[in-house]
Amino acid sequence: MSGNTVRYLTIGLTSALLNMPAWASDLPQPVPPRAPVNASAPSFYVTSYIWASAIDGRSATFPPLPAANIDLGFRDVLKELDGAMMLAGEMRIDRWSFVVDGQFSQITAGGNLPGPFFSSLKVRSQSTTIQASALYRAYTDANVSLDVGGGIRFWNLNNKLEIQPGLANLHIDHRQTEMWVDPTLGARLGLNLGGPWSLTLAGDIGGFGVGSRFTWQAMSTVNYAWNENWTLKAGYRALHVDYRNDGFLYDVTMHGPAIAATYRF
């Protein structure tokens, strides 16, 4: 692997991990086809999801390394992934929904460096994201539901860059940690398509200079209520964020298909 390839993967894969997590309203429940239950009794949902995201944009996640343009497909990200955990939970009571969405991911990338002074490079990147949101059902009937609300999205990115010595006999171990919180405002629209089928459209905007300069996302899913407890979903999601802090730059758009399974209990 060449030095430039390692550099682009380092910046790009770090960006990918930072943004894989989804707001739970990205993968919301459809309008249920069955008869409604007691509105005053809470209901609970657990969602496991996968987002096959490609990444386009510009990022510098290891200052003082310069920013690089990013154009990575999902396969580029997946082959360097050590592991990931993604889980969202939602409690609904009457017209209110309370959502918590968390994820932990780690990648390791490496390769040989050109020239005799250093021999190889290794990058380890860990990302933790937690989002808490509250949504209010502003409108509902037999075929349509509309939720509006907001929340906060917490980001923690921990990077480690290790360069092994060559003729220079110099070992470099550089660590970079970046944390921020983005407030968000969003909405989700559910449409009953008949029988077990439904459609969901969701999106949010946020940042507003509090954490990132600006962030937005949009999501659409087709949902199939397999039975009273399980709902399967497939769709497409796009997420953009522009965060800058000194030499740290992250201005990218992630987009790709998503699949999920939700269990109601």
Backbone as a ProteinNet text record, in pm:
[ID]
protein_1_A
[PRIMARY]
MSGNTVRYLTIGLTSALLNMPAWASDLPQPVPPRAPVNASAPSFYVTSYIWASAIDGRSATFPPLPAANIDLGFRDVLKELDGAMMLAGEMRIDRWSFVVDGQFSQITAGGNLPGPFFSSLKVRSQSTTIQASALYRAYTDANVSLDVGGGIRFWNLNNKLEIQPGLANLHIDHRQTEMWVDPTLGARLGLNLGGPWSLTLAGDIGGFGVGSRFTWQAMSTVNYAWNENWTLKAGYRALHVDYRNDGFLYDVTMHGPAIAATYRF
[TERTIARY]
84.8	0	87.9	63.4	146.5	117.7	209	192	67	38	-81.6	-208.1	-207.9	-325	-351.2	-245.2	-260.4	-315.6	-263.8	-308.7	-457.4	-501.8	-642.7	-732.4	-688.2	-766.9	-772.2	-660.1	-656.5	-761.4	-763	-857.4	-999.4	-1014.4	-1146.7	-1212.8	-1139.6	-1198.1	-1229.7	-1144.8	-1175.8	-1307.5	-1327.4	-1452.7	-1569.4	-1548.5	-1656.8	-1704.9	-1612.8	-1651.3	-1722.9	-1679.8	-1739.9	-1885.9	-1929.4	-2062.7	-2149.8	-2112.8	-2199	-2324.2	-2314.4	-2431.7	-2550.8	-2675	-2797.2	-2881.6	-2948.7	-3053.6	-3165.4	-3222.3	-3321.1	-3438.1	-3468.8	-3576.8	-3538.6	-3410.7	-3372.9	-3441.1	-3460.8	-3519.5	-3642	-3742.3	-3854	-3955.4	-4048.6	-4156.5	-4258.3	-4314.2	-4421.4	-4551.7	-4651.9	-4784.8	-4833.4	-4863.2	-4896.2	-5028.7	-5033.6	-5157.9	-5257.4	-5212	-5301.2	-5375.3	-5471.9	-5549.6	-5461	-5479.2	-5395.2	-5416.1	-5309.4	-5316.9	-5347.9	-5357.1	-5382.4	-5278	-5321.3	-5227.4	-5148.5	-5203.5	-5133.1	-5026.1	-5024.3	-4924.7	-4803	-4682.4	-4563	-4535.5	-4479.9	-4432.3	-4285.1	-4210.8	-4065.2	-4023.1	-3917.9	-3866.8	-3714.1	-3658.1	-3513.5	-3481	-3389.1	-3355.2	-3207.3	-3177.1	-3040.8	-3033.6	-2928.2	-2923.8	-2783.7	-2778	-2652.9	-2670.6	-2571.6	-2574.8	-2451	-2470.6	-2360.1	-2326.4	-2245.2	-2224.2	-2099.3	-2115.3	-2002.6	-1976.2	-1854.7	-1815.5	-1755	-1804.9	-1750.5	-1729.4	-1618.5	-1596.2	-1449.8	-1422.3	-1286.3	-1265.8	-1150.8	-1129.2	-981.3	-951.9	-818.2	-837.2	-817.6	-843.1	-716.6	-600.1	-472.9	-389.4	-430.5	-344.1	-205.2	-96.2	-91	-92.3	-132.8	-144.8	-245.9	-219.9	-311.6	-442.1	-542.9	-672.2	-661.3	-746.9	-747.3	-889.6	-904	-1033.6	-1064.4	-1191.8	-1233.7	-1335.3	-1314.1	-1408.4	-1395.7	-1463.4	-1450.6	-1584.2	-1581.7	-1698.7	-1710	-1824.1	-1846.7	-1745.7	-1701.7	-1604.8	-1472	-1431.7	-1307.1	-1313.9	-1430.7	-1448.6	-1454.1	-1531.2	-1557.3	-1431.9	-1340.8	-1224.1	-1127	-1136.9	-1049.5	-1118.8	-1245.9	-1323.2	-1289.4	-1249.6	-1224.3	-1354.2	-1448.7	-1576.1	-1660.1	-1790	-1881.8	-2003.7	-2060.1	-2185.1	-2280.8	-2400.9	-2500.1	-2634.7	-2694.7	-2821.5	-2897.1	-3027.9	-3114.4	-3233.3	-3277.2	-3395.1	-3491.5	-3619.5	-3721.7	-3834.1	-3878	-3995.9	-4103.3	-4226.4	-4338.2	-4445.8	-4493.3	-4603.2	-4692.9	-4818.4	-4914.1	-4857.5	-4843.4	-4792.2	-4640.2	-4574.3	-4431.2	-4346.9	-4229.8	-4129.7	-3995.5	-3925.4	-3793.5	-3694.6	-3590.9	-3501	-3358	-3289.2	-3145.4	-3080.5	-2975.7	-2907.5	-2758.1	-2693.9	-2551	-2475.4	-2345.7	-2260.6	-2115.2	-2044.9	-1899.3	-1839.1	-1733.6	-1667.6	-1516.7	-1444.1	-1298	-1246.5	-1149.2	-1080.7	-929.5	-858.7	-712.2	-668.6	-588.7	-535.5	-385.3	-314	-169	-108.9	22.5	93.4	235.3	310.4	449.7	457.7	559.4	582.1	696.2	687.2	795.8	918.1	1035.4	1158	1219.8	1346.5	1418.8	1406.7	1351.6	1359.1	1258.6	1140.8	1041.3	995.8	961.3	931.9	782.6	696.7	554.5	470	340.3	244.9	125.9	74.3	-43.2	-137.2	-264.8	-365.7	-473.4	-506.6	-618.9	-716.3	-841.8	-941.7	-1063.2	-1103.8	-1222.3	-1324.1	-1449.6	-1555.9	-1671.4	-1716.8	-1833.8	-1933	-2055.8	-2160.7	-2284.4	-2340.6	-2463.9	-2558.8	-2680	-2781.4	-2904.9	-2958.3	-3083.6	-3179.6	-3302.3	-3400.2	-3537.2	-3618	-3757.9	-3842.6	-3947	-4034.3	-4179.5	-4255.5	-4396.1	-4480.1	-4582.8	-4668.5	-4766.5	-4734.9	-4815.2	-4943.6	-4942.1	-5061.3	-5063.5	-5184	-5198.3	-5340.1	-5354.3	-5483.1	-5457	-5551.4	-5537.2	-5422.2	-5379.7	-5280.3	-5156.7	-5160.1	-5050.9	-5014.5	-4884.2	-4838.3	-4722.9	-4715.1	-4608.7	-4554.1	-4423.7	-4354.3	-4256.2	-4248.5	-4151.4	-4081.1	-3957.4	-3885	-3739.2	-3659.4	-3517.5	-3441.1	-3309.6	-3226.2	-3082.5	-2992.8	-2849.8	-2778.4	-2669.2	-2586.3	-2443.9	-2392.6	-2258.2	-2161.4	-2045.9	-1943.6	-1813.3	-1748.7	-1615.4	-1532.5	-1424.8	-1336.9	-1196.2	-1140.2	-1006	-919.4	-814.5	-725.2	-585.2	-520.8	-381.1	-305.2	-199.2	-114	24.4	70.1	199.9	285.8	404.4	498.5	623	656.7	770.9	900.8	1011.4	1138.7	1199.4	1277.8	1360.4	1503.3	1566	1701.4	1704.4	1592.9	1588.6	1590.3	1561.3	1558.2	1471	1356.3	1265.8	1125.6	1071.3	936.8	839.5	732.2	633.7	502.6	451.1	323.6	239.2	142.6	61.2	-83.6	-146.2	-285.1	-366.8	-489.8	-579.1	-718.9	-774.9	-910.8	-994.7	-1112.2	-1201.8	-1342	-1403.9	-1538.5	-1622.4	-1748.7	-1840.5	-1984.8	-2074.8	-2217.6	-2293.3	-2382	-2466.1	-2611.5	-2675	-2820.8	-2886.5	-3001.3	-3069.6	-3219	-3278.5	-3423.4	-3464.9	-3571.5	-3606.4	-3753	-3789	-3925.8	-3923.1	-4028.5	-4045.2	-4192.2	-4213.3	-4347.2	-4368.6	-4475.5	-4510.1	-4635.4	-4630.5	-4743.3	-4776.8	-4903.6	-4948.9	-4977.3	-4908.9	-4925.9	-5027	-5083.4	-5179.4	-5120	-5198.5	-5150	-5031.8	-4928.3	-4812.2	-4710.1	-4736.3	-4638	-4659.1	-4547.8	-4554.1	-4427	-4431.4	-4319.7	-4287.9	-4159.1	-4117.7	-4020.7	-4043.3	-3952.7	-3909.9	-3778.3	-3729.1	-3609.2	-3586.8	-3471.1	-3449.7	-3333	-3306	-3199.6	-3189.8	-3081.9	-3026.9	-2900.5	-2843.1	-2706.4	-2638.1	-2507.2	-2521.5	-2557	-2582.4	-2464.5	-2342.4	-2224.9	-2199.1	-2287.4	-2266.4	-2159.6	-2174.4	-2073	-2012.7	-2080	-2039.1	-2095.4	-2042	-2098.9	-2241.1	-2261.1	-2394.4	-2396.6	-2510.4	-2527.8	-2671.9	-2692.7	-2827.1	-2826.7	-2944.9	-2958.5	-3100.1	-3114	-3242.7	-3246.5	-3363.4	-3376.7	-3514.5	-3520	-3647.6	-3636.1	-3739.4	-3740.3	-3876	-3872.6	-3992.8	-3993.7	-4105.5	-4114.4	-4214.8	-4179.5	-4267.4	-4287.6	-4411.2	-4444.3	-4460	-4354.1	-4352	-4456.2	-4462.8	-4564.7	-4588.7	-4652.4	-4685.4	-4561.9	-4449.2	-4329.5	-4217.8	-4204.3	-4090.1	-4129.6	-4046.9	-4061.5	-3927.5	-3927.5	-3807.7	-3811.6	-3694.6	-3689.6	-3571.7	-3592.2	-3484.8	-3505	-3393.5	-3407.4	-3274	-3273.6	-3154.3	-3138.6	-3012.5	-2984.6	-2869	-2879.2	-2770.9	-2749.2	-2623.1	-2587.5	-2469.4	-2484.1	-2377	-2342.2	-2213.5	-2169	-2045.7	-2036.5	-1921.5	-1872.5	-1766.4	-1708.1	-1563.1	-1523.9	-1387.1	-1341.2	-1217.1	-1157.9	-1006.8	-953.2	-811.2	-776.5	-685.7	-647	-734.5	-828.4	-918	-1032.3	-1050.7	-1153.2	-1231.3	-1362.7	-1447.2	-1569.9	-1565.5	-1671.2	-1706.3	-1797.7	-1823.7	-1972.3	-2007.5	-2142.6	-2133.6	-2207.7	-2218.4	-2353.4	-2356.5	-2482.2	-2475.2	-2587.3	-2590.9	-2714.7	-2736.1	-2851.9	-2839.4	-2954.1	-2957.9	-3062.6	-3035.1	-3131.8	-3140.8	-3256.6	-3275	-3382	-3377.3	-3482.5	-3517.3	-3648.2	-3695.9	-3783.5	-3758.8	-3840.8	-3920.4	-4049.2	-4137.7	-4174.4	-4165.8	-4207	-4276.2
-119.6	0	124.1	217.6	336.7	435.2	532.8	633.3	716	757.5	836.1	756.9	628.6	545.6	533.7	510.5	501.4	631.2	744.3	873.9	896.2	866.4	886.7	790.9	665.7	572.2	614.7	664.5	710.8	817.6	918.6	1028.9	984.4	911.7	872.7	771.9	669.8	569.7	627.3	716.3	785.1	859.8	926.9	997.7	901	786.1	689.1	642.5	608.5	562.6	671	792.5	902.9	920.2	874.2	908.5	789.3	669.7	557.6	557.4	605.2	595.4	669.2	616.3	679.1	729.3	840.6	883.9	783.2	743	635.9	669.8	797.3	832.3	810.6	782.4	741.3	611.3	525.6	395.2	381	465.7	469.8	359.6	347.2	252.8	304.5	217.7	259.8	277	333.7	336.5	193.4	144.1	2.8	-31.8	-143.3	-182.5	-242.9	-289.8	-352.5	-247.2	-290.7	-199.6	-138.8	-10.7	53.9	-4.9	0.2	-46.8	71.5	44.4	148.4	258.3	381.4	490.1	530.8	505.4	547.4	448.5	329.2	228.1	243.5	248.7	264.5	139.6	161.3	51.2	74.7	-32.8	-25.6	-93.9	-35	-85.1	-90.1	-197.6	-211	-236.8	-156.5	-164.7	-194.5	-293.3	-320.5	-285.7	-214.3	-164	-168.9	-167	-158.3	-51.4	36.9	142.6	127.4	91.4	70.9	204.7	284	422.7	442.2	515.8	572.6	712.2	767.5	894.5	985	1108.2	1209.3	1337.5	1405.5	1532.6	1563.4	1632.2	1675.5	1668.3	1613	1592.6	1590.7	1635.9	1625.2	1588.1	1460.5	1411.5	1385.8	1416.2	1403.1	1529.1	1642.1	1760.2	1725.6	1772.7	1874.7	1820.1	1693.2	1644.6	1730.2	1761.6	1847.2	1775.3	1854.5	1798.1	1723.2	1623	1542.8	1527.7	1521.7	1491.4	1343.6	1312.6	1176.3	1129.9	1011.1	946.9	797.1	746.6	607.5	536.3	415.4	330.5	250.2	184.8	107.2	-6.6	-65.7	-175.5	-128	-4.4	50.5	61.8	99.7	112.7	-24.2	-115	-244	-328.2	-323.9	-412.4	-373.8	-251.7	-208.9	-210.7	-253.7	-248.1	-365.3	-333.9	-437.8	-490	-401.3	-440.1	-318	-341.3	-231.4	-285.1	-201.4	-231.8	-115.5	-144.6	-41.5	-85.2	-1.3	-36.9	89.6	88.6	200.9	149.8	229.2	195.5	312.1	281.1	386.1	346.6	441.6	423.4	520.7	469.7	552.8	548.5	665.3	675.5	790.6	757.2	852.8	912.1	1044.2	1107.3	1127.1	1087.1	1113.8	990.1	1014.2	909.2	959.2	871.1	902.9	800.3	851.4	766.7	779.1	666.6	663.4	575.5	627	555.6	559.4	443.6	439.9	346.2	379.5	295.8	310.7	198	197	125.1	183.8	123.4	139.2	46.8	55.8	4.2	77.1	31.2	35	-44.7	-40.9	-48.9	48.8	51.5	70.3	19.5	31.9	5	26.1	2.1	52.5	29.5	73.2	217.5	287.3	426	433.8	526.2	541.4	604.8	576.2	634.6	548.6	573.2	488.2	530.6	648.3	702.2	637.7	599.4	530.3	406.1	302.4	174.2	153.2	180.2	149.8	243.6	243.3	327.9	243.2	271.3	200.9	301.7	289.5	380.6	299.6	340.5	282.3	393.8	376.2	479.7	420.3	482.1	440.6	553.8	518.1	617.9	573.7	665.7	642.2	755.4	720.5	819.9	782.2	879.6	858.3	972.9	939.7	1042.3	1018.1	1126.5	1123.6	1222.3	1177.7	1261.5	1244.4	1348.7	1345.3	1390.8	1314.1	1342.5	1348.5	1439.4	1455.1	1428.4	1344.1	1312.4	1427.1	1511.5	1631	1598.9	1489.1	1453.3	1302.7	1245.6	1102.5	1071.6	981.1	922.6	778.9	718.5	576.3	548.5	648.1	623.4	712.2	815.9	912.8	943.8	957.1	1006.6	1103.5	1207.2	1306.8	1332.7	1307.9	1335.1	1449.4	1539.7	1648.6	1654.7	1702.5	1711	1746.6	1712.5	1744.8	1667.9	1694.3	1624.6	1669.5	1585.6	1612.4	1487.9	1509.4	1400.4	1424.4	1331.7	1341.2	1257.1	1316.9	1248.8	1240.5	1126.7	1108.7	1026.8	1087.4	1020.4	1016.9	896.2	877.9	810.7	881.9	831.7	807.7	707.3	679.9	655	732.3	719	674.6	559.6	504.5	483.4	542.2	529.3	458.4	346.2	265.6	321.9	310.1	368.9	292.8	367.1	309.9	355.3	418.4	471.3	583.4	653.9	764.4	716	588.4	531.9	617.2	661.7	748.8	690	663	608.7	721.7	734.1	840.4	778.2	829	783.5	907.2	933.4	1054.5	1016.4	1082.4	1055.4	1182.7	1166.8	1280.7	1241.5	1321.1	1298.3	1422.5	1401.8	1512.9	1477.1	1569.5	1549.5	1673.7	1653.2	1766.5	1717.8	1814.5	1786.7	1873.5	1811.5	1882.6	1880.6	1995.6	1996.5	1969.9	1903.6	1869.8	1899.3	1935.5	1949.1	1862.3	1782.7	1690.3	1654.7	1575.8	1528.3	1395.1	1315.9	1192	1173.9	1127.6	1110.7	963.9	905.9	767.1	757.4	674.1	656.2	507.5	472.9	334.8	304.2	203.7	167.6	55.1	5.6	-103.2	-234.1	-310.5	-437	-415.1	-498.6	-482.9	-380.5	-313.4	-225.2	-79.9	-8.4	133.9	201.5	333.6	415.3	520.1	543.3	645.9	742	871.2	977.2	1053.7	1072.2	1137.3	1224.1	1326.2	1412.8	1503.9	1564.1	1662.8	1761.1	1871.4	1967.7	1998.5	2041.6	2068	2132.3	2128.2	2192.2	2337.3	2420.4	2562.9	2636.2	2583.1	2645.4	2608.2	2529.6	2486	2377.9	2275.1	2171.2	2181.8	2121.6	2141.2	2273.1	2320.3	2439.5	2414.2	2300.1	2264.1	2116	2052.7	1912.7	1889.4	1799.3	1760.7	1613.9	1554.4	1418.3	1395.8	1299	1261.6	1110.4	1052.2	907.3	868.1	766.1	706.4	555.1	491.8	345.7	289.5	171.5	90.8	-13.6	-25.9	-110.3	-223.4	-339.6	-456.7	-513.2	-508.2	-563.4	-714.8	-786.2	-930.4	-998.7	-953.8	-1002.4	-894.7	-931.2	-833.2	-773	-842.3	-797.4	-749	-806.5	-776.8	-691.6	-589.2	-507.2	-501.5	-530.5	-525.8	-400	-337.9	-209.1	-204.8	-135.5	-113.7	23.5	95	229.2	290.8	423.5	499	616.7	645.9	752.8	838.3	969.1	1063.3	1150.3	1173.9	1253.4	1343.2	1471.4	1568.4	1636.4	1662.2	1736.4	1817.7	1935.5	2025	2068.3	2000.4	2029.4	2070.1	2178.2	2228.1	2275.3	2241.6	2284.9	2290.5	2412.1	2431.9	2359.7	2263.2	2192.5	2073.8	2041.1	1927.2	1972.4	1901.9	1936.4	1811.8	1826.3	1714.4	1771.4	1776.2	1834	1732.4	1640.6	1526.8	1496.7	1420	1366.9	1215.7	1145.6	1000.1	963.6	861.2	822.6	677.2	607.4	467.8	397.4	272.1	195.1	153.2	133.1	90.2	-18.6	-114.1	-217	-224.5	-266.7	-270.2	-372.1	-414.5	-499.6	-442.9	-426.9	-370.2	-471	-485.8	-575	-490.5	-513.9	-443.7	-536.3	-482	-563.2	-475.6
0	0	0	-90.9	-103	9.2	24.8	129.2	108.1	-18.2	-44.6	-16.7	-54.4	-28.3	120	197.9	343.2	399.6	349	399.6	372.1	249.6	216	293.3	309.8	388.8	534.5	587.2	725.7	749.6	664.7	681.7	648.2	541	497.2	589.4	634.7	721.3	857.9	906	1031	1017.8	905.9	881.5	874.9	814.3	801.3	937.5	1025.4	1158.1	1235.3	1214.7	1287.4	1253.7	1137.4	1090.6	1056.5	1089.4	1063.9	1151.5	1275.4	1359.3	1302.3	1330.8	1281.5	1397.2	1375.9	1465.6	1456.2	1567.1	1563.1	1473.3	1457.2	1366.9	1220.7	1193.8	1058.8	1021.7	1121.6	1098.9	1188.4	1170.3	1262.9	1238.8	1334.4	1319.4	1218.7	1134.7	1045.5	1121.6	1053.6	1111.3	1124.2	1244.8	1260.8	1194.9	1120.6	1055.3	1152.6	1267.7	1362.4	1444.7	1519.9	1602.8	1709.5	1744.8	1843.9	1982.5	2061.2	2198.2	2288.3	2418.8	2516.9	2503.7	2470.2	2443	2565.1	2686.1	2807.5	2850.2	2792.6	2827.9	2737.8	2794.8	2711.2	2628.1	2510.2	2426	2397.2	2376.4	2362.6	2233.4	2169.9	2042.7	2049	1996.7	1984.6	1837.6	1782.5	1640.8	1623.1	1541.1	1496	1348	1306.6	1169.2	1111.2	979.5	904.4	797.1	787.7	686.2	598.1	473.3	378.5	314.1	383.6	344	259.8	151.5	78.9	134.4	108.4	168.6	62.3	57.1	-33.4	46.3	20.8	87.2	107.5	217.1	247.6	398.2	439.9	582.4	616.9	738.5	797.4	943.7	975.4	1110.3	1189.7	1131.2	1200.9	1181.5	1240.9	1231.3	1286.6	1223	1118.3	975.1	953.6	816.9	741.2	614.6	539.4	507.7	475.8	438.7	307.1	290.6	168.7	118.1	-12.6	-71.9	-51.3	-26	4.4	-98.8	-150.6	-240.5	-218.4	-114.8	-74	-85.6	-141.2	-143	-14.8	3.9	125	139.2	29.2	37.2	94.2	61.8	115.7	267	317.3	461.9	528.3	470.9	533.7	550.6	454.3	460.8	572	625.4	734.3	869.7	875	998	1089.3	1216.5	1316.1	1376.4	1399.4	1458.7	1489.3	1507	1535.4	1608.6	1695.7	1764	1739.9	1689	1660.1	1716.4	1799.4	1861.9	1896.8	1870.4	1904.9	1983.9	2080.7	2159.5	2162.8	2164.6	2167.5	2261.7	2344.9	2429.5	2382.8	2362.5	2322.5	2429.3	2465.1	2560	2516.1	2490.3	2436.7	2307.3	2297.2	2175.1	2177.3	2282	2297.2	2266.8	2206.3	2184.6	2237.1	2308.7	2363	2308.4	2243.8	2166.3	2217.7	2228.7	2256.7	2151.7	2088.7	1980.9	2008.6	2016	2046	1954.7	1933.7	1849.4	1890.4	1882.2	1898.2	1779.2	1719.7	1603.9	1616.1	1555.2	1551.2	1417.8	1362.2	1242.5	1266.7	1189.4	1187.4	1042.2	1000	863.9	870.6	772.8	773.3	637.5	629	504.4	513	406.9	399.7	351.8	399.9	360.1	259	163.5	65.9	131.5	77.7	130.9	238.6	271.3	365.9	512.3	539.7	676.1	770.9	720.3	802.2	727.4	803.2	739.8	714.2	811.9	796.2	881.5	850.8	920.5	963.4	1083	1133.8	1197.9	1166.7	1219.9	1290.7	1413.5	1486.9	1521.3	1484	1508.4	1576.9	1688.7	1762.8	1762.4	1744	1740.7	1829.2	1914.3	1998.1	1975.6	1949	1926.1	2005.7	2076.4	2152.2	2121.5	2086	2059	2144.5	2200.9	2276.1	2211.5	2184.3	2115.8	2179.8	2170.4	2211.5	2093.7	2061.2	1947.1	1994.1	1934.7	1967.2	1843.1	1856.7	1742.7	1721.5	1624.4	1599.2	1523.9	1444.3	1368	1347.7	1354.6	1327.1	1284.2	1187.1	1153.1	1110.4	1040.8	1008	912.3	834.6	730.8	738.4	819.7	823.8	968	994.7	1124.4	1100.9	1184.2	1176	1314.1	1333	1458.3	1437.5	1535.5	1531.5	1666.5	1667.2	1793.5	1773.7	1872.1	1867.6	1972.7	1978.7	2074.8	2063.6	2112.5	2105	2055.2	1984	1931.3	1978.6	2059.6	2116.3	2034.7	1999.7	1920.1	1998.9	1993.1	2051.1	1952.8	1901.6	1805.2	1862.1	1874	1927.2	1821	1776.4	1671.8	1726.1	1673.3	1706.1	1576.4	1554	1436.3	1482.2	1433.6	1472.9	1348.9	1347	1236.5	1287	1225.1	1266.7	1207.2	1278.7	1232.4	1115.9	1037.9	932.7	957.7	855.3	874.6	977.6	992.4	1088.5	1232.2	1255.8	1391.3	1484.7	1431.7	1506	1501.4	1619	1631.3	1665.3	1586.5	1606.7	1652	1763.2	1818.8	1847.6	1758.8	1769.7	1797.4	1896	1930.6	1918.6	1872.6	1853.8	1900.8	1992.8	2041.4	2014.7	1959.2	1928.1	1976.9	2050.8	2103.2	2075.9	2040.2	2030	2040.3	2062.2	2075.4	1976.1	1899.5	1803.9	1849.7	1869.2	1885.3	1750.4	1750.8	1626.4	1636.6	1524	1508.6	1391.1	1410.4	1303.2	1299.8	1199.4	1181.7	1109.6	1128.7	1053.4	1017.5	895.9	840.2	807.9	859.3	832	747.5	643.5	553.3	544.2	568.5	557.4	411.1	355.8	215.6	195.4	304.5	295	343	416.8	470.1	563.5	552.9	640.7	592.6	480.5	419.5	461	477.8	509.1	458.3	454.2	407.9	513.6	537.1	632.2	565.5	585.9	543.1	667.8	685.5	806.6	774.3	856.8	837.5	955.9	961	1064.8	1017.4	1087.7	1071.1	1209.3	1215.8	1347.1	1339.3	1453.3	1465.8	1503	1405.6	1424.3	1489.4	1470	1528.1	1672.4	1733.2	1871.7	1877.4	1792.3	1778	1640	1543.1	1403.9	1353.6	1239.9	1178.7	1132.6	1068.3	1021.3	988.2	1010.5	974.9	933.3	839.6	799	760.1	763.3	714.9	663.7	573.2	516.2	499	520.6	518.3	468	385.8	345.3	357.2	411.1	425.4	387.2	329.4	309.1	419.4	489.9	608.5	588	639.4	630.8	771.7	820.4	952.2	938.3	973.5	954.5	1043.5	1169.1	1261.6	1367.4	1476.7	1580.4	1645.2	1640.5	1712.1	1621.1	1502.2	1416.4	1296	1267.1	1147.2	1074.6	946	863.2	777.2	755	686.3	590.2	479	382.1	320.3	299.7	243.7	209	208	168.7	264	299.3	393.6	344.6	367.5	339.2	462.1	497	614.3	580.1	609.6	586.8	718	738.2	855.9	819.9	879.3	859.7	997	1045	1176.8	1159.6	1229.3	1220.8	1357.9	1390	1516.4	1499.1	1491.1	1463.6	1333	1339	1217.6	1184.6	1272.3	1249.4	1158.5	1047.4	949.9	912.8	912.5	872.8	802.2	670.2	587.9	480	510	422.7	415.3	313.6	297.9	285.7	369.3	365.1	305.4	221.2	159.4	116.5	128.7	88.5	140.2	98.9	143.7	289.3	354.1	494	509.7	598.8	634	785.3	836.9	982	1017.5	1141.9	1199.4	1336.3	1361.7	1486.2	1558.5	1688.3	1772.6	1871	1875.4	1969.2	2083.7	2207	2323.1	2425.7
[MASK]
+++++++++++++++++++++++++++++++++++++++++++++++++++++++++++++++++++++++++++++++++++++++++++++++++++++++++++++++++++++++++++++++++++++++++++++++++++++++++++++++++++++++++++++++++++++++++++++++++++++++++++++++++++++++++++++++++++++++++++++++++++++++++++++++++++++++++

